[in-house]
Amino acid sequence: MRSDVSAPTVIALLTDFGTSDPYVGIMKGVILGLCPTAQIVDVCHEVPPHDVLAGVLMLRGAYRYFPSGTVFVAVVDPGVGSARRAIAAEADGRTFVCPDNGLLSGVAKETSIVRAIELTNSEYFLPRVSRTFHGRDIFAPVAAHVATGTKLDVLGPEIDDLVTIPLSEAVRTADGWEARVIYIDSFGNAITDLREDAVRDTDVRQLRLSVAGTTIVGLSESYAAVREGEPVALVGSWGYVEIGIRDGSAAERLRVRRGDAVTVSSRRVEALE
């Protein structure tokens, strides 16, 4: 089943397992047992437990920064042991191994899924598959086999009906956008669903953002553009408008939560005062 490769393959792991239990380390052990030359990268293991949407956003924000040929193992899997399918998919020169529960929805928004395979060939799993740890027993070994040259064709039948999750997008209004907070990061920054390209032709100094009873005027270039403790809005590294507090947490200070509405007006500030 194995074939040698001339250069190490990157295998990138994204899970909700945390690091206080041995689950991530066990997956790495399985991978290295089958593909000793793999370069394993931890994207994140602190996805909120069972939060598939957060996993979607993290995978969407991360995958393009990895080299072509990377194999991603994404395991946020509240349906483990159920009838949900295990899959491998190719997109943008990379392979994604994960449960078919919508985790690829963000990737599919950014690029085309070239093909997807349902993982049914147990020859590429561990000999014993538990009902609670498919990250160890299915996804990790499959990723290792792909990294050593195994073709997707032998892993199972091709499918064209991947599960998808509707992704929130800011809605254009007469004078701006109605947006929502889609993620709160570990710094307490509130990332909205208003994308950078939506405001590209707007005078961002005139944007007026209102969320949770707080109004912020203009998009700043950086967090350092405002004084310590002040709220700030800017385009973050994921390409979305986000709201934060200089040297603080918007989630704590402004009591912003995921799902909160954000009203964004592009009318001149003077006309509103």
ROSE-416416 format. One record per residue (C-alpha): x, y, z. Coordinates in nm, 4 decimals. Layout:
REM residues N
<rolum X="X" Y="Y" Z="Z"/>
...
//
This chain:
REM residues 273
<rolum X="0.0000" Y="0.0000" Z="0.0000"/>
<rolum X="0.2920" Y="0.2361" Z="0.0651"/>
<rolum X="0.5128" Y="0.4072" Z="-0.1876"/>
<rolum X="0.8164" Y="0.6246" Z="-0.1252"/>
<rolum X="0.8049" Y="0.9947" Z="-0.1999"/>
<rolum X="1.0998" Y="1.2179" Z="-0.2806"/>
<rolum X="1.0065" Y="1.5001" Z="-0.0432"/>
<rolum X="0.8173" Y="1.5093" Z="0.2870"/>
<rolum X="0.4472" Y="1.5857" Z="0.2585"/>
<rolum X="0.2866" Y="1.8368" Z="0.4933"/>
<rolum X="-0.0037" Y="1.6929" Z="0.6908"/>
<rolum X="-0.1995" Y="1.9694" Z="0.8623"/>
<rolum X="-0.4264" Y="1.8910" Z="1.1577"/>
<rolum X="-0.7352" Y="2.0872" Z="1.2620"/>
<rolum X="-0.9478" Y="1.9468" Z="1.5464"/>
<rolum X="-1.1634" Y="2.0303" Z="1.8459"/>
<rolum X="-0.9695" Y="1.7818" Z="2.0616"/>
<rolum X="-0.7765" Y="2.0345" Z="2.2708"/>
<rolum X="-0.4322" Y="1.9495" Z="2.4034"/>
<rolum X="-0.5066" Y="1.8302" Z="2.7573"/>
<rolum X="-0.5911" Y="1.4791" Z="2.6332"/>
<rolum X="-0.3710" Y="1.2442" Z="2.4273"/>
<rolum X="-0.5960" Y="1.2382" Z="2.1195"/>
<rolum X="-0.3883" Y="1.4697" Z="1.8998"/>
<rolum X="-0.0648" Y="1.2962" Z="1.9939"/>
<rolum X="-0.2170" Y="0.9575" Z="1.9136"/>
<rolum X="-0.3209" Y="1.0778" Z="1.5672"/>
<rolum X="0.0328" Y="1.1992" Z="1.5054"/>
<rolum X="0.1676" Y="0.8626" Z="1.6155"/>
<rolum X="-0.0573" Y="0.6836" Z="1.3665"/>
<rolum X="0.0509" Y="0.9159" Z="1.0870"/>
<rolum X="0.4215" Y="0.8781" Z="1.1602"/>
<rolum X="0.3896" Y="0.5011" Z="1.1858"/>
<rolum X="0.2667" Y="0.4921" Z="0.8260"/>
<rolum X="0.4503" Y="0.7944" Z="0.6870"/>
<rolum X="0.7666" Y="0.8578" Z="0.8944"/>
<rolum X="0.8759" Y="1.1477" Z="0.6721"/>
<rolum X="0.5547" Y="1.3478" Z="0.7145"/>
<rolum X="0.5844" Y="1.7073" Z="0.8286"/>
<rolum X="0.2946" Y="1.7445" Z="1.0695"/>
<rolum X="0.1624" Y="2.0959" Z="1.1301"/>
<rolum X="-0.0941" Y="2.1847" Z="1.3959"/>
<rolum X="-0.3358" Y="2.4369" Z="1.2479"/>
<rolum X="-0.5520" Y="2.4450" Z="1.5609"/>
<rolum X="-0.6819" Y="2.2012" Z="1.8208"/>
<rolum X="-0.8903" Y="2.4537" Z="2.0117"/>
<rolum X="-1.1929" Y="2.4652" Z="1.7840"/>
<rolum X="-1.4843" Y="2.4944" Z="2.0304"/>
<rolum X="-1.6089" Y="2.1390" Z="2.0960"/>
<rolum X="-1.8568" Y="2.0162" Z="1.8310"/>
<rolum X="-1.8580" Y="2.3610" Z="1.6643"/>
<rolum X="-1.8501" Y="2.2607" Z="1.2984"/>
<rolum X="-1.9070" Y="2.6168" Z="1.1770"/>
<rolum X="-1.5993" Y="2.7403" Z="1.3643"/>
<rolum X="-1.4033" Y="2.4581" Z="1.2023"/>
<rolum X="-1.5362" Y="2.5658" Z="0.8616"/>
<rolum X="-1.4158" Y="2.9226" Z="0.9162"/>
<rolum X="-1.0737" Y="2.8202" Z="1.0458"/>
<rolum X="-1.0131" Y="2.5780" Z="0.7601"/>
<rolum X="-1.1300" Y="2.8391" Z="0.5086"/>
<rolum X="-0.8947" Y="3.0954" Z="0.6558"/>
<rolum X="-0.5927" Y="2.8664" Z="0.6716"/>
<rolum X="-0.5737" Y="2.6268" Z="0.3786"/>
<rolum X="-0.4462" Y="2.8640" Z="0.1093"/>
<rolum X="-0.1339" Y="2.9448" Z="0.3127"/>
<rolum X="-0.0123" Y="2.5850" Z="0.2938"/>
<rolum X="0.1880" Y="2.4504" Z="-0.0002"/>
<rolum X="0.0309" Y="2.2601" Z="-0.2845"/>
<rolum X="0.0212" Y="1.8905" Z="-0.1982"/>
<rolum X="-0.0649" Y="1.9464" Z="0.1682"/>
<rolum X="-0.2990" Y="1.6889" Z="0.3192"/>
<rolum X="-0.5435" Y="1.8413" Z="0.5681"/>
<rolum X="-0.7014" Y="1.6294" Z="0.8396"/>
<rolum X="-0.9994" Y="1.8193" Z="0.9814"/>
<rolum X="-1.1848" Y="1.6505" Z="1.2654"/>
<rolum X="-1.4734" Y="1.8378" Z="1.4241"/>
<rolum X="-1.7092" Y="1.5473" Z="1.4339"/>
<rolum X="-2.0129" Y="1.5491" Z="1.6633"/>
<rolum X="-2.1624" Y="1.2749" Z="1.4433"/>
<rolum X="-1.8744" Y="1.0294" Z="1.4890"/>
<rolum X="-2.0005" Y="0.6714" Z="1.4867"/>
<rolum X="-2.3241" Y="0.7657" Z="1.3095"/>
<rolum X="-2.4240" Y="0.7234" Z="0.9461"/>
<rolum X="-2.2353" Y="1.0376" Z="0.8421"/>
<rolum X="-1.9758" Y="0.9623" Z="0.5757"/>
<rolum X="-1.5981" Y="0.9863" Z="0.6002"/>
<rolum X="-1.4520" Y="1.1575" Z="0.2937"/>
<rolum X="-1.1411" Y="1.2730" Z="0.1141"/>
<rolum X="-1.1580" Y="1.5592" Z="-0.1339"/>
<rolum X="-0.9226" Y="1.7407" Z="-0.3684"/>
<rolum X="-0.9339" Y="2.1182" Z="-0.4050"/>
<rolum X="-0.6803" Y="2.3803" Z="-0.5109"/>
<rolum X="-0.3967" Y="2.1271" Z="-0.5236"/>
<rolum X="-0.4580" Y="2.0067" Z="-0.1689"/>
<rolum X="-0.6312" Y="1.7040" Z="-0.0176"/>
<rolum X="-0.8826" Y="1.7241" Z="0.2659"/>
<rolum X="-0.9675" Y="1.4236" Z="0.4831"/>
<rolum X="-1.2614" Y="1.4781" Z="0.7158"/>
<rolum X="-1.6173" Y="1.3832" Z="0.8090"/>
<rolum X="-1.8849" Y="1.4790" Z="0.5586"/>
<rolum X="-2.0638" Y="1.7219" Z="0.7884"/>
<rolum X="-2.0074" Y="2.0525" Z="0.6133"/>
<rolum X="-1.6456" Y="2.1131" Z="0.7156"/>
<rolum X="-1.5509" Y="2.1782" Z="0.3529"/>
<rolum X="-1.8203" Y="2.4416" Z="0.3014"/>
<rolum X="-1.5770" Y="2.7317" Z="0.3371"/>
<rolum X="-1.3163" Y="2.5767" Z="0.1096"/>
<rolum X="-1.5880" Y="2.5113" Z="-0.1490"/>
<rolum X="-1.6820" Y="2.8820" Z="-0.1325"/>
<rolum X="-1.3257" Y="2.9827" Z="-0.2156"/>
<rolum X="-1.2352" Y="2.7248" Z="-0.4799"/>
<rolum X="-1.3780" Y="2.4285" Z="-0.6701"/>
<rolum X="-1.3874" Y="2.0832" Z="-0.5178"/>
<rolum X="-1.2222" Y="1.8841" Z="-0.7956"/>
<rolum X="-1.3547" Y="1.5538" Z="-0.6668"/>
<rolum X="-1.4644" Y="1.3869" Z="-0.3458"/>
<rolum X="-1.4406" Y="1.0242" Z="-0.2369"/>
<rolum X="-1.6342" Y="0.8405" Z="0.0299"/>
<rolum X="-1.3841" Y="0.6478" Z="0.2412"/>
<rolum X="-1.5073" Y="0.2896" Z="0.2320"/>
<rolum X="-1.1935" Y="0.0816" Z="0.1689"/>
<rolum X="-1.1048" Y="-0.0376" Z="0.5190"/>
<rolum X="-0.7675" Y="-0.1625" Z="0.3946"/>
<rolum X="-0.6493" Y="0.1941" Z="0.4530"/>
<rolum X="-0.7960" Y="0.2232" Z="0.8053"/>
<rolum X="-0.6525" Y="0.0868" Z="1.1267"/>
<rolum X="-0.7421" Y="-0.2800" Z="1.1784"/>
<rolum X="-0.9955" Y="-0.1967" Z="1.4499"/>
<rolum X="-1.2222" Y="0.1061" Z="1.4052"/>
<rolum X="-1.3839" Y="0.2423" Z="1.7192"/>
<rolum X="-1.7153" Y="0.4263" Z="1.7139"/>
<rolum X="-1.5745" Y="0.7297" Z="1.8958"/>
<rolum X="-1.2295" Y="0.8036" Z="1.7502"/>
<rolum X="-1.2336" Y="0.8081" Z="1.3707"/>
<rolum X="-0.9574" Y="1.0698" Z="1.3817"/>
<rolum X="-0.7237" Y="0.7934" Z="1.4926"/>
<rolum X="-0.8751" Y="0.4965" Z="1.3128"/>
<rolum X="-0.9808" Y="0.6395" Z="0.9743"/>
<rolum X="-0.8738" Y="0.9976" Z="0.9042"/>
<rolum X="-0.5133" Y="0.9818" Z="1.0287"/>
<rolum X="-0.4216" Y="0.6576" Z="0.8482"/>
<rolum X="-0.5947" Y="0.7636" Z="0.5281"/>
<rolum X="-0.4046" Y="1.0943" Z="0.5333"/>
<rolum X="-0.0770" Y="0.9083" Z="0.5864"/>
<rolum X="-0.1478" Y="0.6769" Z="0.2930"/>
<rolum X="-0.2329" Y="0.9728" Z="0.0691"/>
<rolum X="0.0921" Y="1.1392" Z="0.1772"/>
<rolum X="0.2881" Y="0.8320" Z="0.0674"/>
<rolum X="0.1313" Y="0.8319" Z="-0.2760"/>
<rolum X="-0.1946" Y="0.6386" Z="-0.2470"/>
<rolum X="-0.4463" Y="0.7619" Z="-0.5033"/>
<rolum X="-0.7927" Y="0.8656" Z="-0.3929"/>
<rolum X="-0.9496" Y="0.6285" Z="-0.6454"/>
<rolum X="-0.8648" Y="0.3227" Z="-0.4350"/>
<rolum X="-1.0110" Y="0.4673" Z="-0.1147"/>
<rolum X="-1.3748" Y="0.4440" Z="-0.2173"/>
<rolum X="-1.6386" Y="0.5599" Z="-0.4658"/>
<rolum X="-1.6588" Y="0.9140" Z="-0.5988"/>
<rolum X="-1.9472" Y="1.1244" Z="-0.4641"/>
<rolum X="-2.0985" Y="1.4554" Z="-0.5734"/>
<rolum X="-2.3362" Y="1.5396" Z="-0.2898"/>
<rolum X="-2.1158" Y="1.6719" Z="-0.0106"/>
<rolum X="-2.2959" Y="1.8088" Z="0.2926"/>
<rolum X="-2.2765" Y="2.1876" Z="0.3023"/>
<rolum X="-2.3441" Y="2.4475" Z="0.5701"/>
<rolum X="-2.4955" Y="2.7826" Z="0.4664"/>
<rolum X="-2.2368" Y="3.0506" Z="0.5366"/>
<rolum X="-2.3451" Y="3.3910" Z="0.6554"/>
<rolum X="-2.2804" Y="3.6830" Z="0.4209"/>
<rolum X="-2.3428" Y="4.0515" Z="0.4850"/>
<rolum X="-2.6511" Y="4.1837" Z="0.3051"/>
<rolum X="-2.6313" Y="4.5054" Z="0.1033"/>
<rolum X="-2.8762" Y="4.7757" Z="0.2108"/>
<rolum X="-2.9640" Y="5.1182" Z="0.0737"/>
<rolum X="-2.6801" Y="5.2882" Z="0.2608"/>
<rolum X="-2.4518" Y="5.0053" Z="0.3696"/>
<rolum X="-2.4736" Y="4.6485" Z="0.4934"/>
<rolum X="-2.6469" Y="4.4352" Z="0.7524"/>
<rolum X="-2.3754" Y="4.2075" Z="0.8835"/>
<rolum X="-2.3354" Y="3.9558" Z="1.1657"/>
<rolum X="-2.0609" Y="3.8442" Z="1.3980"/>
<rolum X="-1.9567" Y="3.4995" Z="1.2753"/>
<rolum X="-1.6655" Y="3.4249" Z="1.5078"/>
<rolum X="-1.5012" Y="3.5421" Z="1.8287"/>
<rolum X="-1.1291" Y="3.4685" Z="1.8334"/>
<rolum X="-0.9131" Y="3.3991" Z="2.1377"/>
<rolum X="-0.8340" Y="3.7713" Z="2.1738"/>
<rolum X="-1.2032" Y="3.8524" Z="2.1976"/>
<rolum X="-1.2121" Y="4.0134" Z="1.8532"/>
<rolum X="-1.5504" Y="3.9919" Z="1.6798"/>
<rolum X="-1.5102" Y="3.8841" Z="1.3175"/>
<rolum X="-1.8047" Y="3.9786" Z="1.0980"/>
<rolum X="-1.9309" Y="3.8382" Z="0.7675"/>
<rolum X="-1.8556" Y="4.1664" Z="0.5855"/>
<rolum X="-1.5710" Y="4.0891" Z="0.3489"/>
<rolum X="-1.2922" Y="4.3248" Z="0.2523"/>
<rolum X="-1.3831" Y="4.3180" Z="-0.1163"/>
<rolum X="-1.7356" Y="4.4430" Z="-0.0332"/>
<rolum X="-1.5997" Y="4.7713" Z="0.1050"/>
<rolum X="-1.3093" Y="4.8101" Z="-0.1353"/>
<rolum X="-1.4747" Y="5.0900" Z="-0.3329"/>
<rolum X="-1.6063" Y="5.2648" Z="-0.0225"/>
<rolum X="-1.4480" Y="5.5491" Z="0.1706"/>
<rolum X="-1.3820" Y="5.3365" Z="0.4781"/>
<rolum X="-1.3188" Y="5.6470" Z="0.6880"/>
<rolum X="-1.6907" Y="5.7198" Z="0.6584"/>
<rolum X="-1.8180" Y="5.3747" Z="0.7538"/>
<rolum X="-2.0227" Y="5.3706" Z="1.0700"/>
<rolum X="-2.0466" Y="5.0316" Z="1.2465"/>
<rolum X="-2.2969" Y="4.9677" Z="1.5243"/>
<rolum X="-2.2933" Y="4.6513" Z="1.7342"/>
<rolum X="-2.4257" Y="4.5710" Z="2.0818"/>
<rolum X="-2.5002" Y="4.9376" Z="2.1521"/>
<rolum X="-2.1570" Y="5.0649" Z="2.0471"/>
<rolum X="-2.0860" Y="5.2683" Z="1.7346"/>
<rolum X="-1.7440" Y="5.2889" Z="1.5693"/>
<rolum X="-1.6698" Y="5.5430" Z="1.2966"/>
<rolum X="-1.4308" Y="5.4408" Z="1.0195"/>
<rolum X="-1.2074" Y="5.1422" Z="0.9563"/>
<rolum X="-0.8595" Y="5.1780" Z="1.1014"/>
<rolum X="-0.5336" Y="5.0524" Z="0.9560"/>
<rolum X="-0.4383" Y="4.8675" Z="1.2737"/>
<rolum X="-0.5318" Y="4.8141" Z="1.6374"/>
<rolum X="-0.2597" Y="5.0615" Z="1.7308"/>
<rolum X="-0.4469" Y="5.3391" Z="1.5471"/>
<rolum X="-0.6658" Y="5.4011" Z="1.8535"/>
<rolum X="-0.5883" Y="5.4597" Z="2.2173"/>
<rolum X="-0.5625" Y="5.1739" Z="2.4664"/>
<rolum X="-0.9055" Y="5.0499" Z="2.5696"/>
<rolum X="-1.0880" Y="5.2075" Z="2.2749"/>
<rolum X="-1.3015" Y="5.0080" Z="2.0293"/>
<rolum X="-1.1671" Y="4.9718" Z="1.6779"/>
<rolum X="-1.2887" Y="4.8286" Z="1.3474"/>
<rolum X="-1.0551" Y="4.7113" Z="1.0725"/>
<rolum X="-1.0069" Y="4.4470" Z="0.8064"/>
<rolum X="-0.8457" Y="4.1486" Z="0.9756"/>
<rolum X="-0.6125" Y="3.8796" Z="0.8461"/>
<rolum X="-0.9032" Y="3.6581" Z="0.7320"/>
<rolum X="-1.0208" Y="3.9305" Z="0.4941"/>
<rolum X="-1.3287" Y="4.0203" Z="0.7002"/>
<rolum X="-1.4153" Y="4.3381" Z="0.8870"/>
<rolum X="-1.3648" Y="4.2758" Z="1.2575"/>
<rolum X="-1.4274" Y="4.4690" Z="1.5763"/>
<rolum X="-1.1892" Y="4.4730" Z="1.8681"/>
<rolum X="-1.0640" Y="4.6656" Z="2.1674"/>
<rolum X="-0.7098" Y="4.8026" Z="2.1668"/>
<rolum X="-0.5201" Y="4.5818" Z="2.4153"/>
<rolum X="-0.8482" Y="4.4287" Z="2.5325"/>
<rolum X="-1.1401" Y="4.2019" Z="2.4452"/>
<rolum X="-1.4451" Y="4.3183" Z="2.2512"/>
<rolum X="-1.6304" Y="4.0079" Z="2.3668"/>
<rolum X="-1.5829" Y="4.1086" Z="2.7308"/>
<rolum X="-1.5871" Y="4.4876" Z="2.7048"/>
<rolum X="-1.8684" Y="4.5289" Z="2.4521"/>
<rolum X="-2.0464" Y="4.2011" Z="2.5358"/>
<rolum X="-2.0393" Y="4.1046" Z="2.1698"/>
<rolum X="-2.1392" Y="3.7474" Z="2.0891"/>
<rolum X="-2.1428" Y="3.5347" Z="1.7767"/>
<rolum X="-2.4633" Y="3.5963" Z="1.5848"/>
<rolum X="-2.4971" Y="3.9601" Z="1.6948"/>
<rolum X="-2.6170" Y="4.1988" Z="1.4252"/>
<rolum X="-2.3751" Y="4.4625" Z="1.2968"/>
<rolum X="-2.5205" Y="4.7577" Z="1.1090"/>
<rolum X="-2.2738" Y="4.9190" Z="0.8726"/>
<rolum X="-2.3591" Y="5.2511" Z="0.7091"/>
<rolum X="-2.1571" Y="5.3960" Z="0.4248"/>
<rolum X="-2.3335" Y="5.7327" Z="0.4301"/>
<rolum X="-2.1230" Y="6.0304" Z="0.5217"/>
<rolum X="-2.0911" Y="6.0667" Z="0.8967"/>
<rolum X="-2.1925" Y="6.4337" Z="0.8856"/>
<rolum X="-2.5288" Y="6.3386" Z="0.7319"/>
<rolum X="-2.6041" Y="6.1135" Z="1.0263"/>
<rolum X="-2.5250" Y="6.3591" Z="1.3036"/>
//
